[in-house]
């Protein structure tokens, strides 16, 4: 594994870097809590620092999965998840997770998790878990001609010199190293005007061996760039004046074992956008070309008409 230490340029510029991987592990380490007399099992988690105090959607997805995992036999791995973002979360307040055991069969288990703040759900999710099993196998091939991640700039290299809280957070505080294949959309849209996007991603530091933790962390990272496939054909970047973007839902399927501390290629496309909403789909491959997960998300995208 390549060295994830701060670069000489970071040290020369006097930037102090935290440990984003340790922060990720901290927020995924939920505590148990005694709940009211309901059919939910209760867990509590905190949030990572965010400019503007809004909770990152991928964080709540990952934490909701961890809460559900705590109630399932360790031999059963999550294979699918469907969630709806209901309200914006406050990163300065704890999040309570209520898990309901929907089913435990011979091979599959199903759980429903609600994430609460101020007594109201901010996310509603159902996840399914399966005992390991053998069966038929095929997959879509990994796209050819993709540059290696080592040949692409890091977010820190692209945004590290900007004196803005969002730029600093994206450059130095995210737990994942994100490298755009088609050119980033942070400040401009200068790449292809087609409804597609691709990034390499990997956790900043090594992760524990727990395979369920890697699957939850992948859900976390899957929410970073997926909607960019909707922005590209319209020439939009993340700083387009007056644009409002929010994730509405998120679905994910894990096909094979995965490690998030090794490079993963996230290939994204958007089949449709209309009615101030856009649909995006993603495929995640490991460096050996195995399709490890698929993702789908609908987002609200409002752009001023004048």
N, C-alpha and C positions, 0 to 999 in steps of 0.2 A: 504494500500500500504506500502511496506517495505521501510525502511529508505535508502536513496540514498547518505547519507553524506559520506565524506572521511573516510577511516578506520583509526584505531589507528596506524596501520603500516605505512600508508601514512604520517600521521602527524609526527610520530617518525623519518621517513626518511627525513623529511623536504621538502616533495614535495608540491609545490603550485599548487592547482587544480583550473582551471577556471570553468565556468558554461557552459558545452557543450549544455545543453538544451536551454539556452538563446541564445547561438550562432546559433543553428539551427533555432530558431524562427526569429532571425535577418535576416538570409540569405533567409528565406522564405517570408519575408515582403518586397515584391517588390515595387518599386516606379513607378508611371506612368510617361510617357514622351511624349512630342509632337513629332510625327514622321513626315517623309516626306509625300507627297501626294501619299500614297499607300493604299491598302486595308488591311493593318496590323494595329492592335492596339499595341502600343509599351510600354514595361515595362523594368525596369532596375534592376539588382540584383548584389550583391557582392558574394564573395566566402569565404569559411572557410580556415583557414591556412592549408597548406599541405606541408609536406616534398617534395622537388623536384618541387614545384610550380604547379604541374599538378592538374587540377580540378577533384574532385571525380565525377564519372559518375552519381551516385545516386543523388548527389546534383542537377545536371543540369536537371535530370528527374523530381525531385520534384519541382524545380523552374518553369520548363516549364508547369507542371500541374497547379501550382498556377496562372501563367499568363493566362492560358486558363480558369480557374475557375472564374477569374475576369470578364470574358465576358459572363458568363452563368447565368441564373436565379438561385438564391441560392437554390431553391427547387430541382434542378436537380443535382444529385451526379454523379461523374465520375464512370463508371463501366468498362471501358477498355481503354488501352493505348498501342500504338505501336510506338517505336522510334528507330532511327538509330544514332549511334555515328559516326560522320563524321570526326572530327578532335580533337586532344587533346586541352583542354582549359588551359589557363594561370590563375592560382589562384590569381595572383597579379593584374589582370585587371578586370574591370566590365564586365558583360554579358548583352547584349541587347536581349530581347525576343519580337518577332513579332508574333502576334496572328491573324489568319485569320478565320472569321466566315464562315464555310463551309455549315452548315445547321441548321435550327431551326424548327423542326416539332412539332406535337402535344405532343409527348412523349419524343423524343430524340433530342439532339443537338450534333453537331460535330464541332471540332475545330482543326486547324493545327497550331502548334507552331514551329517556328525556333528560336534557340538560336545562337546569333552571337557574334563573337569577331573579331576585325580587319576587319570588313566588310564581313566576310565569315561565313557560318553556321558551328557550331560545333555539333549540334544535330538537327534532324528533327523528329517531333513527331505528330501523330494524336491521339486525345482522343475523346471518346464518353461519353455523359452524358444522364441520364434518370430520368424522374419523378418517384417517388415511385409508385410501382404497386404490386398487388398480383398475385400469380401464383403457378404452381407446384413446388415442392422442393425435392431435394435429394442431397447427397454428398458422396464422399469417406470418409471412417472412418479414424479417427486419429489413427496412429500406437500405438500399445500397448507396454507396457514394457519400456517406455521412462523414464529415471530418472528425478526427479524434478529439476528445475533450481537452487534451493537453495543448492542442493547437488553437484553442478558443480563449478569449479573454474572460476573466472572472468578473463577477459583479463588483468586487472591491476595486479592480482595475478601472472599471467603467465609471463608477460613482464615488469612489473613495475621496476624490478631491472636492466634491460639492459640499458646501457648508449649509446643509439643510437636514433637519432631523429625520425625514423619511429616507433620504439618500444615505445617511450614515447608518440607519437601522438596516436597510437592505444590503449595504456593503459589508457591514461588520458584525451584525447581531443575528442574522438568520442562521439557523442550525444546518442549512444546506447550501452547498456550493452549486449555483445555477449558472450554466454556460449556454448561451443561445447559439443555435446553428444558423438561423436565418437573420441574425441581427436583432439586438434587443429593442424593446419598445418603451424603455424607461423615459426617454426625452424626445424621441423622434421615431417616425415610421419610415425607414429608408430601405427596407428589404422588399421581398416579393409582395405583390398586392393580391395574393391568393389566400383563400381561407384555410391556411395551414400554418403550423408552427412546430418547432422541435427544439428541445433542450437536453443537454446532458445534466444530470444531477447526482449528487452524492453528499452524505452527511459530512460536515466539516471534520469531525473526529471519529474514531472507531466506536462502535456500538457493542453492547453486551451480546451474548450468544442467543438469547431468548428469541426464537423465531416469531412469536406473537408480537413482541415489541417491534421487530423489524416491519411486520405487516401494518401495525398501527402507525409507525413513523412514515411508512410509504403513503398512507392515507393523508397524513399531515402534509407531505411534500406535493401530493397530487393536486392540491388546491392552489398552488402558486401561480402557474402560467397558463392554465387551460383555456381561459377566456381570451387569451391573446390571438387565438385562431379566428375569433370573431372580429377583433379589432383590425387585423391586418388588411383585409380587402377594402376597408373604408378609409385607409390612411390615418388611422387614429393611434395615438400613443397614450401612455398613462397620464400625461400632463395636459391632454387636450382641454382647453378652457370650457368649463361648465359641464363636462361629462360626468355622469353618475353611473357607477358600476356596482352591482351586488350579486353574489351567488344566491340562487333560489333553491337549488337542490343539488344533490351529489350522489351518484351511484358508483359502486366500485366492485370489481370481481378479481379475486386473486386466483391465478391459474397454477402457479408453481412457486417453489420456495424462492425467497428473495433476501438479499442483504442490501440494506440502504447505505452501508459504508463502502460499497463498491459502485463504480460508475453504472448508471442506468440511463438509457435513452428514452425520452418521453416524446412520442410522436403524436401530434394533435391536429385535428381538423374540425371544421364547422360546416355541417350540411345545410344549415338554414339559419336565417335571422329575420324576424318580423315582429311587429307589435311591441317594440321596445324590449324584445327578448331575443337571445341567441342560444343556439344549442351547440355544444362542443363535445367531441369524443376524443379519447386518448388511448394510446397503446404504450405500455412500458416494457422495454426489453433490457435484459442484462447484456453485458459486453460480449457474451458468447452467442448472442442472437436468440435466446429463449424469450418468448413472450411470457412475462411473469404476472402482468395485471392489465386490466382494461378499465377505463373510467368514462363516465358521461356526466355532463353538468349543463344545466340551463342557467343563464345569467340574465339579469336585468341590465340593459345598457341604454341609457337615455342621453342623447346628444342634442344640444340646442339647435333649433332649426335655422337660426339666423345669427 
